[in-house]
Every structure is written in C-alpha cells, then in structure tokens.
C-alpha cells in the first residue's frame, strides 16, 4: 500500500543540508500574497517539494542537495472558484503560475521554472457523481488514481480501466494534462479516449466547460482535446467527465516468446489488424526479457498478454492472438503474474541514482512500418553515446496503426547532464527522422520542449497562437511545450 495514499509522493529524500536551486526563480511580493489569501483558503511559503517532480535527471540533482526551482508561494485551492480567484490575481499582476497535484511527471512538466505560484490542486478531489446507466463519471482533477479506482469498484461496481504505472502517485488532472496512457490502453484506450467533458479555468480566471452534452457531438471542434495534453499552458483543468466500464467478469492470460523483436512486433500487428484488442499486449526485447523475467533462453523476446471483459469476447481475443503468435514459442502464463506483481515498483531507481548512474526511460510512438527501423536505429544511436552502458526497449501500448516503444538507457559519465541530453537526443533524432511521434504518454514538459518546433512543424505556430489568445500574459506554466515565455528562455 502506498504510504502517501491520496497525497504526493516525493521521488527521493532531500539531504539534510541547505537546498539550492538549478533555475533562478522570482519571489512573490507580500501585497500579492495577501490578495491571494483573500481568494484562496490556503496560501503558504514555497517549499522544495513543490519545485520538483519525478523527472529522473532531477533525482541526481537531489542527491547533491539541489532542486530544479523554488516557487515563491504555494496556493492550495479547495474549489474551482478559488482556482479562478488565484489565476485572476496572478494574471493581473503578471506572475507565473504552475498547476500541479501529484507531481509524478517524468519530463519536468510541473516544475515552476520561473518561480511564482505553485498551484497545488490536491484539495480539489473526489468523485462528483457516477451515471451508471450512461457509464459516465464526474470527478475532480486532484483525485489520485488509486483512490479513484478503489471507490469506483467498491461503491459503483465500475472501472475507468486506466492503470498508469504511476496510478498511486498521479491524479486525474495530471493524466489529462499529459495525455496519459494506462497499462490496459489497448483495451480501454488512453485518457483522451475516455474524456467526455471538462471544466477549465483560463488565465484570466474565467471558467469554461467543454463537451459533456452527448456522445459524438458535432457542435464544432472538440474543445476537450484543446486542453487535453496542453500541460497546464492553456488553462487549468478542475473537473472532468470520463467514460467508465462495468467491472470485467473474466480475465485470461498468456505468454509467448520470439526469436527476434521484429517477429514479435509482427505478431502483435497481425492480431490487432484482425480486431483483437487485449488489455495488455507487451513485447520485451531480449535484454529486458532476460532482466525482468529470467527466461531460460536469454536470446528470446517475450510477449505477455492479458485481457478482461465479457467471457465470449475475451476467449475470442485470446484465440486470435494465439493464432497470430504461431511462429513463436508458448511460455508459462505465470510470467504475466510476475509482471503484474512488479509492474508499479520503482524502488530500485533511487538506489541506482545514488550510485551515480544516469538512467531514464524514453517512450515514443510510430506506425508499424516504422517501428523496426526506430527500434534498431535508437539502440545503435544510444550505444554510440560516450558513457552509455546499456539500452533496451519494449513495446507497451499497441493499436491498429502502430504502437509505443519504451526505451530504457543507463550510463555514467563525469558530465552526467550532458550524457543524459545526448542519450535523449539520440532516441529523439532517430524517431523524428522516421516519422515517429515525440511522446506517447509522458508528455513534453521541460525535457522535450526543445524538440517541439521540429515535431509540429508549421503547426507549432498554431499552438503559439492559441497560447497567445488564451493566455496573453503568458502566466500559465511558462517554459513548457517549447513555447516562448515573457519570463525568459527555457532553462533546459
């Protein structure tokens, strides 16, 4: 059980010493603090934990007593009206505001790089209502994932079907802000497939509600998707209406292994092409298969499969997957339980970091036709980086048109920050050259901002124009998504 259930979990303890910051911030003057206290029930002095998230690079900084940034104050609104009040005051004073809750992001998305106000939404939590007949959920943005899922199952006999690795660390608002994917996404979709409506507070404090009136509405563009994935740069999500599902009555599991990673990818592609969408369809390359599953033959590439739902549908899905895995070797389905029991365990990360090893995961997405090229190219590119020890990959989320590849790299060099940047550049360069997507579900944040202009091309100007229209003073999460900021250039 998570010791911090329903609360943020710091990624690593800070040493008992004076804490320094990597990025220069800006204080918030006393008069503004008093104005905020007039509209928000809790406004306190900024602290180190609100200046960091789970970005792995910052863990190495933490060991040295450094945090990325320090907000001037922390505002903890307990209602949408209080969020609106804080934004209105900060917009008038031209003070940066960084919305956050669980602070579980791994790309620096919730780091207040220019100081100002950390807008902590954890108090804005809880289920508003469940429409069982329509299978719809209304929930506040600060609700933690494990708390939400437990209540949905126990009180309402439904599930969201959203199981990110960070489920105990992250919140509904964070999922929406970064286009989160759960480990069962092949069955249930990503968070953008689940969202029906949103309540959003804009930079000037005005509250807007998007969508939610009926399925597949044709009343203009889908404004939900304008804010989903915007990472707090266009508005602050305070509530969401999401699709839920009846509790699945049946679950089945299976495992196969293949002689090559490409052979395993092809089996996944064929199964999905036929309409089989098991909740879990995860393919590990030989390095990760040996490391995580201890297969007798360490040259094999392991595929684990799990599906849940109506018995007839599950049986049909597993039958199709089995037919398309005919070129592989059937493995013990107990390997799926091995994954289930360890899938959310990140306890080894701190130990590795304290040994001075630089490690991270880089997830991308691409068409099936490009995945083998990206897999081989990215492995070779990272191996060529000075100081790299190991790089491996697995396919973790799959769809009819393509899939997500999850690269893990580790290495050590005296200039660890530069090694980290070069390893990320290596994976990203190969991905973009092959027409792949910059991110599948971790988002952009601070770490990937330098790639956004190349990724979006001429559409980047459209994003900048939307930012200018909705947040003309540029106060919302400045320094993220590669967008220009009135407070200075991006520090990373």
C-alpha positions in Angstrom: 0.0 0.0 0.0 1.2 3.5 -0.8 2.3 5.2 2.4 1.3 8.6 0.9 -2.1 7.4 -0.3 -4.1 10.3 -1.6 -1.1 12.6 -1.3 2.0 13.4 -3.4 5.0 11.0 -3.0 8.4 12.7 -3.3 10.7 10.8 -5.7 13.7 10.9 -3.3 14.5 12.3 0.1 16.5 15.6 0.0 19.7 15.6 2.1 19.7 17.3 5.4 21.5 20.4 4.2 20.9 23.8 2.7 18.9 23.3 -0.6 20.0 25.2 -3.7 18.1 25.7 -7.0 19.2 25.0 -10.5 16.9 27.5 -12.2 16.5 31.1 -11.0 13.0 31.9 -9.8 11.3 35.1 -8.8 9.7 35.9 -5.5 6.1 36.9 -4.9 5.6 40.2 -3.2 3.8 40.4 0.1 0.9 42.5 -1.3 0.1 39.8 -3.9 0.3 37.1 -1.2 -2.3 39.0 0.8 -4.5 39.4 -2.3 -4.3 35.6 -2.9 -5.2 34.9 0.7 -8.4 36.9 0.1 -9.5 34.4 -2.6 -7.8 31.1 -1.6 -8.2 29.2 1.6 -4.5 28.1 1.8 -1.5 30.2 0.7 1.8 29.3 2.2 5.5 29.9 1.6 7.1 28.0 -1.3 9.0 24.8 -0.5 11.4 22.4 -2.2 8.9 19.6 -2.9 6.8 21.9 -4.9 9.8 22.8 -7.0 10.4 19.3 -8.4 8.6 16.2 -9.8 9.7 12.7 -10.8 11.9 13.8 -13.8 14.8 11.3 -13.3 17.5 13.8 -14.1 16.4 15.8 -11.0 17.0 12.9 -8.8 20.7 13.1 -9.4 20.5 16.8 -8.6 18.6 16.0 -5.3 21.4 13.7 -4.1 23.6 16.9 -4.3 21.1 19.0 -2.4 19.7 20.7 -5.5 16.1 21.1 -6.7 15.2 22.5 -10.1 13.3 25.5 -8.8 11.5 27.0 -5.9 8.1 28.6 -6.1 7.6 31.9 -4.2 4.3 30.6 -2.7 2.1 27.6 -2.8 -1.7 28.1 -3.2 -3.9 25.2 -2.4 -7.4 26.0 -3.7 -10.3 23.9 -2.4 -12.8 24.8 -5.2 -13.0 25.9 -8.8 -13.9 29.3 -7.6 -10.7 29.5 -5.6 -8.7 28.4 -8.6 -10.3 31.2 -10.6 -9.5 33.7 -7.9 -5.9 32.8 -7.8 -5.5 33.0 -11.6 -7.3 36.3 -11.8 -5.0 37.8 -9.2 -1.8 36.4 -10.8 -2.9 37.4 -14.3 -3.4 41.0 -13.2 0.0 41.0 -11.5 1.8 39.1 -14.4 3.0 36.4 -12.0 3.8 32.9 -13.4 1.5 30.0 -12.2 2.4 26.3 -12.4 -0.5 24.0 -11.8 0.4 20.7 -10.2 -1.0 17.9 -7.9 0.7 14.5 -7.7 3.9 15.9 -9.3 4.5 12.4 -10.7 5.5 13.6 -14.2 8.9 12.5 -15.6 9.6 15.3 -18.0 9.7 18.3 -15.6 6.2 19.4 -16.6 5.2 20.6 -13.2 8.5 22.4 -12.2 7.9 26.1 -11.7 11.0 27.1 -13.6 10.4 30.8 -13.2 9.2 30.6 -9.6 6.0 32.5 -8.9 3.0 30.5 -7.7 2.7 26.7 -7.4 -1.0 26.0 -7.8 -1.4 22.7 -5.8 -4.8 21.1 -6.8 -4.7 18.1 -4.4 -7.5 19.6 -2.3 -9.7 19.6 -5.3 -10.5 15.9 -5.1 -13.3 13.4 -5.0 -16.0 11.9 -7.2 -18.8 14.3 -8.0 -21.2 11.6 -9.4 -21.5 8.4 -11.4 -24.2 7.9 -14.1 -24.2 4.1 -14.2 -26.8 3.9 -16.9 -24.7 6.0 -19.2 -21.4 4.8 -17.8 -20.1 8.3 -17.1 -18.1 9.6 -14.2 -17.7 13.2 -13.0 -14.5 13.6 -10.9 -12.4 16.5 -9.6 -8.9 17.0 -11.1 -6.9 16.5 -7.8 -8.2 12.9 -7.2 -5.4 10.3 -7.0 -5.7 7.3 -9.3 -5.7 4.5 -6.8 -8.2 6.3 -4.5 -10.5 6.8 -7.5 -10.3 3.3 -8.8 -10.9 1.7 -5.4 -14.1 3.9 -4.9 -15.3 3.2 -8.4 -15.0 -0.5 -7.9 -16.3 -0.8 -4.3 -19.1 1.8 -4.4 -20.2 1.8 -8.0 -19.1 -1.6 -9.5 -17.4 0.1 -12.4 -13.8 0.8 -13.6 -12.1 3.5 -15.5 -9.7 1.0 -16.9 -6.9 3.4 -16.6 -3.8 1.9 -14.9 -0.7 4.0 -15.4 2.4 2.8 -13.6 2.1 6.0 -11.5 -1.5 5.3 -10.5 -0.8 5.8 -6.8 1.3 8.9 -7.5 -0.7 10.7 -10.1 -4.1 12.4 -10.4 -6.9 12.8 -12.9 -5.8 16.3 -13.9 -2.3 15.2 -14.5 -3.5 12.3 -16.7 -5.5 14.8 -18.8 -2.7 17.4 -18.9 -0.2 14.9 -20.4 -2.4 12.5 -22.4 -1.7 9.7 -20.0 -1.8 6.0 -21.0 -2.7 3.2 -18.7 -1.2 -0.3 -18.9 -4.5 -1.6 -20.2 -4.7 1.0 -23.0 -5.1 -1.5 -25.9 -8.5 -2.4 -24.5 -9.7 0.8 -22.9 -7.7 3.5 -24.8 -5.7 6.4 -23.5 -7.1 9.1 -21.3 -8.0 11.3 -24.4 -10.3 8.4 -25.5 -12.1 8.4 -22.1 -12.7 12.2 -21.7 -16.2 13.4 -22.5 -16.2 16.8 -20.9 -14.0 19.2 -18.9 -14.2 22.2 -16.6 -11.3 24.5 -17.2 -10.2 27.8 -15.6 -8.5 30.1 -18.1 -5.6 32.5 -17.3 -7.9 35.5 -16.6 -10.0 33.5 -14.1 -12.9 32.7 -16.3 -14.4 29.2 -16.1 -15.4 27.3 -19.3 -17.0 23.9 -19.7 -16.3 21.9 -22.8 -18.2 18.8 -24.2 -20.2 16.5 -22.0 -23.6 17.1 -23.5 -23.9 13.9 -25.6 -21.9 11.2 -27.4 -20.1 12.1 -30.6 -21.2 15.7 -30.6 -20.9 17.6 -33.9 -21.2 21.1 -32.5 -17.9 22.4 -33.9 -14.4 21.3 -33.0 -13.8 19.1 -29.9 -12.7 21.7 -27.4 -11.9 18.9 -24.9 -8.9 18.0 -27.0 -7.7 21.6 -27.0 -6.9 21.3 -23.3 -6.1 17.5 -23.1 -2.3 17.4 -23.5 -1.8 21.1 -23.0 0.1 20.5 -19.8 -1.4 23.5 -18.0 -0.2 26.0 -20.5 -3.7 26.9 -21.9 -5.9 26.5 -18.8 -6.2 24.7 -15.5 -8.4 21.6 -15.6 -10.5 21.4 -12.4 -13.1 18.7 -13.2 -13.7 16.0 -15.9 -16.4 13.8 -17.2 -15.0 10.4 -18.2 -16.2 7.1 -19.6 -16.3 4.1 -17.3 -16.9 0.4 -17.8 -18.7 -2.4 -15.9 -16.3 -4.5 -13.8 -14.9 -7.2 -16.0 -16.2 -10.7 -15.0 -13.5 -12.7 -16.7 -9.7 -12.4 -17.1 -7.3 -14.6 -19.2 -3.6 -14.6 -19.6 -1.0 -16.0 -22.0 2.7 -15.6 -22.9 4.8 -16.3 -26.0 8.4 -15.7 -27.0 10.0 -15.0 -30.3 13.4 -15.3 -31.9 13.5 -11.5 -32.8 11.9 -8.3 -31.6 10.6 -7.7 -35.1 8.9 -11.1 -35.3 7.1 -10.3 -32.0 6.0 -6.9 -33.3 4.6 -8.5 -36.4 2.6 -11.0 -34.4 1.1 -8.0 -32.4 0.3 -6.1 -35.6 -1.5 -9.1 -37.2 -3.6 -9.7 -34.1 -4.7 -6.1 -33.9 -5.4 -6.0 -37.7 -7.9 -8.8 -37.1 -9.7 -6.8 -34.4 -8.2 -8.4 -31.3 -7.5 -5.8 -28.7 -6.4 -7.4 -25.4 -5.9 -5.1 -22.5 -2.2 -5.9 -22.2 -0.1 -6.8 -25.2 3.5 -6.1 -24.1 6.6 -7.2 -26.0 10.0 -7.1 -24.3 13.3 -7.3 -26.2 15.8 -10.0 -25.3 17.7 -7.7 -22.9 14.5 -6.8 -21.0 13.1 -10.3 -21.1 16.3 -11.6 -19.5 16.4 -8.8 -16.9 12.8 -8.9 -15.9 11.6 -12.5 -16.5 14.7 -14.7 -16.2 13.9 -16.8 -19.3 15.9 -19.9 -19.7 16.9 -18.8 -23.2 18.1 -15.2 -22.8 18.0 -14.7 -26.5 14.2 -14.8 -26.6 11.8 -11.8 -26.8 8.9 -12.2 -24.5 5.3 -11.2 -25.2 2.8 -11.1 -22.3 -0.9 -10.9 -22.9 -3.8 -10.2 -20.6 -7.4 -9.5 -21.4 -10.5 -8.9 -19.3 -14.3 -8.4 -20.0 -17.1 -10.5 -21.3 -16.1 -14.1 -21.4 -17.0 -14.6 -25.1 -15.1 -11.6 -26.1 -12.0 -12.5 -24.0 -11.9 -16.0 -25.4 -12.2 -14.8 -28.9 -9.5 -12.2 -28.4 -7.0 -14.7 -26.9 -7.8 -17.2 -29.7 -6.9 -14.6 -32.4 -3.7 -13.6 -30.5 -2.7 -17.3 -30.2 -3.2 -17.9 -33.9 -1.1 -14.9 -34.8 1.7 -16.0 -32.4 2.0 -19.3 -34.1 5.6 -18.5 -35.2 6.5 -18.0 -31.5 7.0 -20.4 -28.6 4.3 -20.7 -25.9 5.6 -19.7 -22.5 4.3 -20.2 -19.0 1.4 -17.8 -18.3 2.8 -17.3 -14.8 5.2 -14.8 -16.4 2.2 -12.5 -16.7 1.7 -12.6 -12.9 5.4 -11.9 -12.5 4.8 -8.7 -14.4 1.6 -7.9 -12.5 3.3 -8.1 -9.2 6.2 -5.8 -10.1 4.7 -3.5 -12.7 4.5 -0.4 -10.5 7.7 -1.0 -8.5 10.2 1.9 -9.0 12.0 1.3 -5.7 15.3 0.4 -7.5 15.5 3.9 -9.1 16.8 5.7 -6.0 19.5 3.1 -5.4 20.7 3.4 -9.0 20.8 7.2 -8.8 22.7 7.2 -5.5 25.4 5.2 -7.2 26.0 8.0 -9.7 24.3 6.2 -12.6 22.3 8.2 -15.0 19.1 6.3 -16.1 15.8 7.2 -17.7 13.1 5.8 -20.0 12.1 7.5 -23.3 8.8 6.5 -24.8 7.8 7.3 -28.4 5.1 6.1 -30.8 5.2 5.3 -34.5 3.5 3.4 -37.3 4.0 -0.3 -37.5 6.0 0.2 -40.7 8.5 2.5 -38.9 8.8 0.6 -35.6 11.6 -1.9 -36.6 13.7 0.9 -38.1 13.3 3.1 -35.0 14.0 0.2 -32.6 17.3 -0.8 -34.3 18.3 2.8 -35.0 17.7 4.1 -31.5 19.5 1.3 -29.8 22.5 1.9 -32.1 22.4 5.6 -31.6 22.3 5.4 -27.8 25.1 2.8 -27.7 27.3 5.3 -29.6 26.9 7.9 -26.9 30.0 8.1 -24.8 29.4 6.6 -21.3 26.4 4.5 -22.3 26.3 1.1 -20.6 23.0 -0.4 -21.7 20.0 0.4 -23.7 16.9 -1.8 -24.3 13.3 -1.5 -25.2 9.8 -2.9 -25.0 6.5 -2.3 -26.8 3.9 -1.3 -24.2 0.8 0.0 -25.9 -0.4 -1.2 -29.3 -3.1 -0.1 -31.8 -4.2 -1.0 -35.3 -2.0 1.7 -36.8 1.1 1.5 -34.6 2.5 1.2 -31.1 4.6 2.8 -28.4 8.2 1.8 -27.9 9.7 2.4 -24.5 13.5 2.7 -24.4 15.5 2.4 -21.2 19.1 3.6 -21.1 21.7 3.8 -18.4 25.3 5.1 -18.2 27.8 7.1 -16.3 30.0 10.0 -17.3 31.6 12.8 -15.4 29.3 15.3 -17.2 26.1 13.4 -16.4 23.8 16.1 -17.5 25.3 16.2 -21.0 25.3 12.4 -21.2 21.6 12.5 -20.4 20.9 15.1 -23.0 22.9 13.2 -25.7 21.1 10.0 -25.0 17.7 11.7 -25.3 18.8 13.4 -28.5 19.9 10.1 -29.9 16.5 8.4 -29.4 14.5 11.5 -30.5 16.6 12.1 -33.6 16.0 8.6 -34.9 12.3 8.7 -34.0 11.6 12.0 -35.7 13.6 11.2 -38.8 11.5 8.0 -39.2 8.2 10.0 -38.9 7.5 8.9 -35.3 5.8 10.8 -32.5 7.9 12.6 -29.9 5.9 11.2 -27.0 3.2 8.6 -26.5 2.1 9.4 -22.9 4.8 11.0 -20.8 4.2 14.4 -22.5 6.7 17.2 -23.3 7.2 19.2 -20.2 10.6 20.8 -19.9 12.7 18.0 -21.0 11.2 17.6 -24.5 10.5 21.3 -25.2 13.5 21.8 -27.5 12.0 19.3 -29.9 8.5 20.7 -30.2 9.1 23.1 -33.1 10.6 20.3 -35.3 7.9 17.9 -34.2 4.9 20.1 -35.0 6.5 21.9 -38.0 4.3 24.7 -39.4 1.6 23.7 -36.8 3.8 25.0 -34.0 2.8 28.5 -34.9 -0.9 27.5 -34.5 -0.1 26.3 -31.0 1.7 29.5 -30.2 -1.3 31.5 -31.5 -3.7 29.6 -29.3 -1.4 30.2 -26.3 -1.4 33.9 -27.1 -5.2 34.0 -27.4 -6.0 32.1 -24.2 -3.1 33.3 -22.1 -1.9 36.7 -23.5 0.2 37.5 -20.4 1.9 34.1 -20.6 1.4 33.2 -16.9 0.4 29.6 -17.3 3.2 27.0 -16.8 5.8 29.1 -18.6 8.8 27.4 -20.1 6.9 24.3 -21.2 5.9 22.7 -24.6 8.8 24.7 -26.2 6.6 27.9 -26.1 8.1 31.3 -25.7 7.7 32.9 -22.3 7.8 36.6 -21.2 9.7 35.4 -18.1 12.8 34.3 -20.0 14.1 31.4 -22.1 13.8 27.8 -21.2 16.5 26.8 -18.7 16.9 23.3 -20.2 
